[in-house]
Structure formats: structure tokens, C-alpha cells
Amino acid sequence: MTALALLLLTSCTTLQSSQTFDPAKLREIDAAVEKAIADHRIPGGVLHIEREGQIVSRVYGNRAIDPAVEKMTRDTIFDAASITKVIATAPSIWLLIREGKINLDAPVQTYLPEYTDPAVTVRHLMTHTSGIRPSLSLRDDWRGYDEGIRRALAEKPLNRPGAIFRYSDINYILLGEIVRRVSGVPLNEFAKTHIFEPLKMHDTGFLPKLSKRVAPTERVDNVMLRAVVHDPTSRRMGGVAGHAGLFTTADDLSKFARAVLAGNFFPKEMTQVQSPPGVAIRRAGGFDIDSMYAKPRGEHFPIGSFGHTGWTGGFIWIDPFSRTFYVFLSNRVHPDGKGNVVALQKQLGTLVAESIRGFDFDNVPGALPRRPGGGVRWVIGGGDAQNGIDVLHSSGYEALRGMRIGLITNHTGIDRTGNPTIDLLRSAPGVELVALFSPEHGIRGQADEKVGDDRDAVTGLPIFSLYGERRKPTPEQLANLDALVFDIQDIGTRFYTYISTMGLAMEAAAESKKKFIVLDRVNPIGGDVVEGPLLEGETDFVGWHPIPVRHGKTVGELAEQFKKERAIDVDLTIVPVKGWKREQWQDEAGLPWINTSPNMRSLNAAALYPGIGLMESAISVGRGTATPFEVLGAPYIDGAALIREVGPIAGVSMEPIRFTPNASIFKDQPCGGVRITITDRRALRSVHLGLSIAAALRRLYGDQFDVDKMWRLLRNKEALEAVRAGRIPPSS
């Protein structure tokens, strides 16, 4: 095979083998795209994968289906939407930076004197850290490029610039205008002369001529848009704007990606992290690296690879470590705007990496580390729920205005785009963040022992530990505050201690006459199922209130219950979740997952924890393995025998395994046991599962399985005695 061999297929039924690409994985790619077409998520698409000159090229489905069917072709020209930002606008800025005409850290005022906030810099615009809102209002019928720029120049940051990430078209509208002012020519002309023509991107540009090659997008005012930009703001501005308006082909984007990988056309800084220090979301000089929009990275491409997506259905991802890139262009908004490629972005990113032979994506020197707590995992659910922090931001932080606050939080306190609540509140107008309070596992969620007081390296704020010498704030720590704010992700289980921290802090706030404000969060395993016996007897840190094991409530609902049933005389405010249906799990609600503690590493683990966690003092529940709470065992357990004894359990399957945990119970001892796989989350009753396994272990192994060690978390005599007798408690 030659260095530039082209595997060009117009259908996806046959494959040519390659030493670079795995044919089986390419077939999976074909199946994924074909399914998206069959499910009416896209009418068709064009795919280009390339690694070191070896190419896979695919054409799928149709270019148009309304008003007539047209087959997709390799040379189809697509509306690139927000890919404009990284193919036209950001590269233009970087070329001007290289020429010394723009300074990345200069105030925007330097180039746009009408812009009134001197704190906003070019870097802030490039990395979406300006604090400006996402888009210009379209409520009134304004028109024209100049009017769009006038409105963009009038925008004020909603948060302190350089503190948080908020994706904003306005940032790139302003950058496009900076290109015009500095270069003396409009963005479209500058990009054509300095990028598209030198790279021989002959089909790329703004304001394309109408032709059959241009893919139609959506019907607007009974007219099918074709060769007219889909983005309504860009359309009002005449089709040339820094955020959207570019049209291109898969071949042209491939030429661009090759130039980026070659490293001799654009400044290298364009592809490196440029976000201000302390901002959690990592963006390059235009490209996305690690945010909720980085789904095309998939599961395997390393952090440090980069790309971008477009609203109309296109995306590009470039991996400098494996020297691989892929481009997928579609018109998913055709014909009615109802298509969706979000799931396909992650699927293709994962499968493209898996198709690459001879590269170890698990060990990539130079790749960036994940964020604390295992990193945010950007979900692909279709929901659009908002946690309390998102609702608080939407209200302009109204509930906290004029207050000096202490924030009880950890790494799980993030908004739906991954910004830490710490950063949001320290940069919120009218709010003074004075102190931080950390729960078990510390402010970054990585400690598995008692934690002492500290000082936050990013903000300089004091961190008072609530899992060290004390479990609740002291009057001295609260003296200079108006309110305590709680924002931590619970996982829906009685003995997970974050809710105990909340309850104790409510008592401290009541004693010091301080307001207590809960930024509510969805229950990640749903709020429609309640399971397990009520806690009996004295309460403690792992059983702070008599509620069921799987309580089915949000932290806000628990706070209200604690206040009422424990008669806590506290001035309580709940900033509620919005748009959440109780049957939704966290991924279905469209909210990101972050490991909530060192051993809570997935939503599946959280779902199994209410039942499997009950046994963690008696047997290994996978602490010290890669999948805590998804495996369990002991040196004396025969996994196959246990599965037979338990019998079928709705919602899960089990398989016998052997493993050696390197921590906790039976550390470094070979164990027999089972691996648990969730097959139907709606049918799963995790407490019933855990107690069924416990009863079976008692029947099989008698006193080897020490039932009394379950008391610490089970805390119900009837349930414990039933397990002791080898029976499943009726309350499970």
C-alpha cells in the first residue's frame, strides 16, 4: 500500500484491509453511522480518517431528502457552523499574533476601543473565559454586520474574566471584528488569502455560490436554506461572522488538519492549552481539549488531542500523539432541525481510536492528566436538567447577592459545563466568598483518610476540614459569614457521608444564626425508587437520620426533611434543580459525572452501592480493584456456587471471577467472587440484590461470613437477623 493509499467507498458493505486500520472496527464505524441515518438523526455524511498518510474515506446516505432525494457525494460542501471558530477565526488571530500585530494578553479595548470592560483580554475571548453570556439576543428584529458588532461590544461579563469557562459565540464575533480592524480587511477575505488559498482549500469560504454540491440545512420561513448560513445570528450579520458562516468539505478540512499536524504553518500555541491559570476547563487557542464539547475525543484519544464541533452536524478531532485525525461532516439539521449527532460524536471518537493499529492509547507520554477525582465525564443523555448552581447562575446569583459566604463543597461541586462552584461564586457579582469547607475525602475528593485544614492554592481561601478533628463548622469559623452554602453531589445512599456533613452544618448554622443555602443536585440513581430498611437506634456519621438505605431524594429534599424532623431552627433556602424528572438518572438528565470519592468511579458503581456497600466490612466489595462495588469476594467464596445459590436477580447478571484486592478487606489475598453487570437499570433493586447475596453467603459459608459486621451500615435489627438466618429481609 502506498503512503497515500485511499480507501474510497461510497457504500459501507465492503472493506479493504490495511495495516494501519482494523477492518472490524471500520465496520463498526459504518454500522454506527448507518444506524444514525436509519434513526433519522442524520440524512447522510462524509467521513475521513487519516494516520501518517494512510486514509479511510467514506460517504454515507443522502445529501438532501427535501424537497427531493440527492445522494451524498465526497465533494459535498457543508455549513461548518461553529467549526468556523477554529478553521477561520482563531487561526487568523494566531497568524496576526505571529506577525506581532495582536498580543494574546492585551485587553480587547486595545483593538476595539468601544468595548468598555478593560479586564477582558484576547486570551479570554479565545478560550471562552471572558465571562460573557453565550449569544446575542434575537428577540428584536435587528439586522446588519455593524449592528451585530455594536451589540457584541455592549456585552458585559457575567463573571470575573479569567475565572470560568462559558462557551460564547459573542467571544468569536468580537475576535472576527478584531481581525477586521487589525488587518484592514474583513475576516472572510483575510482567511481566504492567508489560510484557504495557501492550503489549497478551494471549496472553503464564506458566502458560497448556490450549487447542488452545497448540502441544504433547515427549512426556515418555508424556505429550505441552501448556501445560506444556518446560524441565525450570522445570517442577520450577512453571513460573515467570527463564530459561524464558513462552508467547507471533508477534503478541505483534511488539508487543514494535515497542516496543523505538520506544525509549520500555524503557531504551535494554537493547539496547546491557553486557558488562564486556575480555570478547570482546558481549551487551546481556539480548539477544544477537555470540556463538555469534547465528545469527539471519545474514550481513548488522550487529553491534549483537540478538535471542535459544529451545530449543523460536523466535527473534527486531531491527535498529535498518534498522528491521527478524523473529520465527519453532516447536515443533521436537515430537513427539520430534529437530527442529533451528540451520541455519534463519542461513538466515532472511540471507534476511530480503536481502529488504529499499533498505538498504545493507554500509555501516552506527554498527554495531559485528568482532572481531580478522575475527571469529568461528559454524558450523552438527552435531558437538559439544571442543578442548583446552574439555576443560581441563571438568576444572576440573586439568592446570594450582598452576602459574605462560606462554601461547603468539593470537586463534585460543578456546573453542567464543568466549572467548579468555587470559581463561579468567587467571580459572581455581588457575592463575597470568604471560606471553603471540605467534607470526607477533602476539597479535591482524593483523600481516603482524615483531612486537616488547608489553604486553597488557586483562590488563596482558607479550607476548613469537616472530616478531621471536627465534623461541623465552629462558631469562630462562621463568625464573619452571612451564610453557609452547600454544593456537593450525593449518590442516593444513606451511609454516604456527604449528607451527614450537610446535616451537621445545618445545626452549626442554626446555632450561629446563619443562613443555610443548599444548591440542590439531582439524585444520580433516580428519585423514583426507595429501598431498604429504615435506620434504627442511635445516629452517627454513617447513619445521621432514620431514612431508607436508598433514599430516593435530592440533597435539597433531605435538607428540608432534616430541618423538619430534627427540629433544626435554621434559616434554610433551597435553590432547586430544574428540568429533572424523578425517573431520570444523572446521565439521562444530561448532567456530567465526576467520581464522587476515590472508590465511587462510575454511575454503575453508585447504582450498586446501596446494596453491595452494606457488606463492605465483611467481605471485599472491590476496594483496591479497578471497579469497586461492581465486584465482590473473599478467599473462601466460590463464585459459581454463589451465583447458583443467589439465583436470578432482576436487573443484573453475575459471572464468577477471581481477583486480588490491593486495599481494604482481604488486601493482597486471592479472592473468589462475582462480577456484577447491570442489565436493566429500571429493574435494578440494589438493596434487594445486596441482601440476597448476603443471605446466600450466610447459607453457604455460615460464620465465615460475619453478619455482625453488616450492622454498622445496615442498622436494622429485623433485617440483620433475617440475613443471619439466611433469609432475605422483607423490607428489601
C-alpha positions, 0 to 999 in steps of 0.5 A: 500500500502506498503512503497515500493509499485511499480507501474510497467507498461510497457504500459501507458493505465492503472493506479493504484491509490495511495495516494501519486500520482494523477492518472490524472496527471500520465496520463498526464505524459504518454500522454506527453511522448507518444506524444514525441515518436509519434513526433519522438523526442524520440524512447522510455524511462524509467521513475521513480518517487519516494516520501518517498518510494512510486514509479511510474515506467514506460517504454515507446516505443522502445529501438532501431528502427535501424537497427531493432525494440527492445522494451524498457525494465526497465533494459535498460542501457543508455549513461548518457552523461553529467549526468556523471558530477554529478553521477561520477565526482563531487561526487568523488571530494566531497568524496576526499574533505571529506577525506581532500585530495582536498580543494574546494578553492585551485587553480587547479595548486595545483593538476595539476601543468601544468595548468598555470592560478593560479586564477582558483580554484576547486570551479570554475571548479565545478560550471562552473565559471572558465571562460573557453570556453565550449569544446575542439576543434575537428577540428584536428584529435587528439586522446588519454586520455593524449592528451585530458588532455594536451589540457584541461590544455592549456585552458585559461579563457575567463573571470575573474574566479569567475565572470560568469557562462559558462557551460564547459565540459573542467571544468569536464575533468580537475576535472576527471584528478584531481581525477586521480592524487589525488587518484592514480587511474583513475576516472572510477575505483575510482567511481566504488569502492567508489560510484557504488559498495557501492550503489549497482549500478551494471549496472553503469560504464564506458566502458560497455560490448556490450549487447542488454540491452545497448540502441544504440545512433547515427549512426556515420561513418555508424556505429550505436554506441552501448556501445560506448560513444556518446560524441565525445570528450570522445570517442577520450579520450577512453571513460573515461572522467570527463564530459561524458562516464558513462552508467547507468539505471533508477534503478541505478540512483534511488539508487543514488538519494535515497542516496543523499536524505538520506544525509549520504553518500555524503557531504551535500555541494554537493547539496547546492549552491557553486557558488562564491559570486556575480555570478547570476547563482546558481549551487551546487557542481556539480548539477544544481539549477537555470540556463538555464539547469534547465528545469527539475525543471519545474514550481513548484519544488522550487529553491534549488531542483537540478538535471542535464541533459544529451545530449543523452536524460536523466535527473534527478531532486531531491527535498529535500523539498518534498522528491521527485525525478524523473529520465527519461532516453532516447536515443533521439539521436537515430537513427539520432541525430534529437530527442529533449527532451528540451520541455519534460524536463519542461513538466515532471518537472511540471507534476511530481510536480503536481502529488504529493499529499499533498505538498504545492509547493507554500509555501516552507520554506527554498527554495531559492528566485528568482532572481531580477525582478522575475527571469529568465525564461528559454524558450523552443523555438527552435531558437538559436538567439544571442543578442548583448552581446552574439555576443560581447562575441563571438568576444572576446569583440573586439568592446570594447577592450582598452576602459574605459566604462560606462554601461547603463543597468539593470537586463534585461541586460543578456546573453542567459545563464543568466549572467548579462552584468555587470559581463561579461564586468567587467571580459572581457579582455581588457575592463575597466568598470568604471560606471553603469547607471540605467534607470526607475525602477533602476539597479535591475528593482524593483523600481516603483518610482524615483531612486537616485544614488547608489553604486553597492554592488557586483562590488563596481561601482558607479550607476548613476540614469537616472530616478531621478533628471536627465534623461541623463548622465552629462558631469562630469559623462562621463568625464573619459569614452571612451564610453557609452554602452547600454544593456537593453531589450525593449518590442516593445512599444513606451511609454516604457521608456527604449528607451527614456533613450537610446535616451537621452544618445545618445545626452549626448554622442554626446555632450561629444564626446563619443562613443555610443555602443548599444548591440542590443536585439531582439524585444520580440513581433516580428519585423514583425508587426507595429501598431498604430498611429504615435506620434504627437506634442511635445516629452517627456519621454513617447513619445521621437520620432514620431514612431508607438505605436508598433514599430516593431524594435530592440533597435539597429534599433531605435538607428540608426533611432534616430541618423538619424532623430534627427540629433544626431552627435554621434559616434554610433556602433551597435553590432547586434543580430544574428540568429533572424528572424523578425517573431520570438518572444523572446521565439521562438528565444530561448532567456530567459525572465526576467520581464522587470519592476515590472508590465511587468511579462510575454511575454503575458503581453508585447504582450498586452501592446501596446494596453491595456497600452494606457488606463492605466490612465483611467481605471485599466489595472491590476496594483496591480493584479497578471497579469497586462495588461492581465486584465482590469476594473473599478467599473462601467464596466460590463464585459459581456456587454463589451465583447458583445459590443467589439465583436470578436477580432482576436487573443484573447478571453475575459471572464468577471471577477471581481477583486480588484486592490491593486495599481494604478487606482481604488486601493482597489475598486471592479472592473468589467472587462475582462480577456484577453487570447491570442489565436493566437499570429500571429493574435494578433493586440494589438493596434487594440484590445486596441482601440476597447475596448476603443471605446466600453467603450466610447459607453457604459459608455460615460464620465465615461470613460475619453478619455482625459486621453488616450492622454498622451500615445496615442498622436494622435489627429485623433485617440483620437477623433475617440475613443471619438466618439466611433469609432475605429481609422483607423490607428489601 
